[in-house]
């Protein structure tokens, strides 16, 4: 299976039209059709459902599309890394959740780029599980993760920022009148939580004896999206305080106070580009 053919496949999947895909790829339509047919034969599956006007992915085609996107992204990242292996330039890929610790990371990026303007950064947003998965697959160089998190596979530096947990409730809710929210206040209240077992366990520990009196109405990994759920009455969010406001919702801190640290992690024994190695040293210097 050639990388070139996977790129052809992805273009056809995007355009849902062989003729248009061939034009964009600067190949003839018969050539493209033959390459797709050979790919189907090689894999032993049908990738597209064809009609008179367009073609759409089959279930097997959808699975290949996800894998092909990762393969092509990894190949392009590898090419970028090796094209700049003797100089501090190129792209550094970092994953992060929605965290106030991004302030530290952004300061590190600014100061690093003052020295090495040829380096650019690619930021992927997700929860800890998705970021660690992408690090394992080689799609990310580093990840900014909230604790508690299993970091046994990684080298890391701990930031000096504590993330504060609180509750986002509708402005019309009786809870909105409170200065602090206690576990007892949330007894029987439908909750919206962040995705991730370790983080959820952290919240359950804070809820203590009242944990069994709550029902989880929804989970999510982006505060903006679950804020819409909360605004429409799905439940109250237990989430992190950020430098942002969400219309119709009020943030109230927890009592007893609940905070979490954050860590920047990277894969042990990983061979990095000069730019990534330099950025890791830069982070360590900033946190001394």
Long-range contacts (C-beta under 8 A, 24 or more apart in sequence): 1-39, 1-42, 1-43, 3-71, 3-72, 3-75, 5-35, 5-38, 5-39, 6-68, 6-71, 6-72, 7-72, 8-32, 8-35, 8-36, 9-36, 9-39, 9-47, 9-64, 9-65, 9-68, 10-65, 10-68, 10-69, 10-72, 12-36, 12-48, 12-55, 13-57, 13-61, 13-65, 16-54, 16-55, 16-56, 17-54, 17-55, 18-55, 70-137, 70-139, 73-139, 74-137, 74-138, 74-139, 77-138, 77-139, 78-138, 81-272, 81-273, 81-276, 82-273, 84-118, 84-273, 84-274, 84-275, 85-273, 85-274, 86-274, 87-118, 87-274, 88-115, 88-116, 88-118, 88-119, 88-274, 88-275, 88-278, 89-116, 89-118, 89-119, 89-275, 90-118, 90-119, 90-120, 90-273, 90-275, 91-119, 91-120, 91-121, 91-122, 91-275, 92-119, 92-120, 92-121, 92-122, 92-141, 92-142, 92-273, 92-275, 92-276, 92-279, 93-121, 93-122, 93-124, 93-139, 93-140, 93-141, 93-142, 94-121, 94-122, 94-123, 94-124, 94-140, 94-141, 94-142, 94-143, 94-144, 95-123, 95-124, 95-125, 95-126, 95-130, 95-131, 95-134, 95-135, 95-140, 95-142, 95-143, 95-144, 96-123, 96-124, 96-125, 96-131, 96-143, 96-144, 97-125, 97-126, 97-127, 97-128, 97-131, 97-144, 97-145, 97-146, 97-221, 98-125, 98-222, 98-223, 98-240, 98-242, 99-144, 99-146, 99-163, 99-240, 99-242, 99-262, 100-161, 100-163, 100-164, 100-240, 100-241, 100-242, 100-243, 101-144, 101-146, 101-159, 101-161, 101-163, 101-262, 102-144, 103-161, 104-159, 104-160, 104-161, 104-286, 105-144, 105-264, 107-286, 108-279, 108-282, 108-283, 108-286, 111-282, 111-286, 112-278, 112-279, 112-282, 116-275, 116-278, 119-275, 119-279, 125-222, 126-221, 127-194, 127-195, 127-196, 127-221, 128-196, 128-198, 128-199, 129-195, 129-196, 130-221, 132-265, 135-265, 135-266, 135-267, 136-267, 141-266, 141-272, 141-276, 142-264, 142-265, 142-266, 142-276, 142-279, 142-280, 143-264, 143-265, 143-266, 144-262, 144-263, 144-264, 145-262, 145-263, 145-264, 145-265, 146-199, 146-240, 146-260, 146-261, 146-262, 147-260, 147-261, 147-262, 147-263, 148-198, 148-199, 148-201, 148-202, 148-260, 149-198, 149-263, 150-198, 151-263, 151-265, 153-267, 153-268, 154-265, 154-266, 154-267, 154-268, 155-265, 155-266, 155-267, 155-268, 156-263, 156-264, 156-265, 156-266, 157-263, 157-264, 157-283, 157-284, 157-287, 158-261, 158-262, 158-263, 158-287, 159-261, 159-262, 159-263, 159-264, 159-287, 160-287, 161-261, 161-262, 162-259, 162-260, 162-261, 163-240, 163-241, 163-259, 163-260, 163-261, 163-262, 164-240, 164-241, 164-253, 164-257, 164-258, 164-259, 165-203, 165-206, 165-238, 165-239, 165-240, 165-241, 165-253, 165-254, 165-258, 165-259, 165-260, 166-238, 166-239, 166-240, 166-241, 166-251, 166-252, 166-253, 166-254, 167-236, 167-237, 167-238, 167-239, 167-251, 167-252, 167-254, 168-227, 168-230, 168-236, 168-237, 168-239, 168-246, 168-249, 168-250, 168-251, 169-230, 169-236, 169-237, 169-249, 169-250, 169-252, 170-230, 170-231, 170-233, 170-248, 170-249, 170-250, 171-248, 171-249, 171-250, 173-236, 173-250, 175-236, 175-252, 176-250, 176-252, 178-252, 179-252, 180-252, 180-253, 180-254, 180-255, 181-252, 181-253, 181-254, 181-255, 182-254, 182-255, 182-256, 183-207, 183-208, 183-209, 183-210, 183-211, 184-210, 186-210, 186-214, 186-236, 186-238, 187-213, 187-214, 188-213, 188-214, 189-214, 189-235, 189-236, 190-214, 190-215, 190-216, 190-217, 190-234, 190-235, 190-236, 191-215, 191-216, 191-217, 191-235, 191-236, 191-237, 191-238, 192-216, 192-217, 192-218, 192-219, 192-220, 192-226, 192-229, 192-230, 192-234, 192-235, 192-236, 192-237, 192-238, 192-239, 193-218, 193-219, 193-237, 193-238, 194-219, 194-220, 194-221, 194-238, 194-239, 195-219, 195-220, 195-221, 196-221, 199-260, 202-258, 202-260, 203-238, 203-258, 206-254, 206-256, 206-258
